[in-house]
Amino acid sequence: MQDVQASGETFLTQTTLRGRFALRACVLHYATTGADVAALVDVVRETGARLASTGPSIPPEHGKEQEQGGDQEEAARDGA
């Protein structure tokens, strides 16, 4: 998901579906077309193929460090 977003071509979020990680797209704009959705699917497929052959360009720990850092900062603000 991070690699898809890093391309800047599309934005996805994540969810858990039946206990498994899943990508989630939220389409709200009234002018979104089938071609827009097809382009999103193309970006996801291309990114997946690239990752299958080369690995992620963003270390998995990157997001975790930000989350942990945010928790520590929040705890410091709260006086913990």
Secondary structure, DSSP 4 states (H G I P E B T S, - for coil): -HHHHHTTS---EEEEETTEEEEE-----TT--HHHHHHHHHHHHHHHHHHHHH--SS-THHHHHHHHHHHHHHHHHTT-
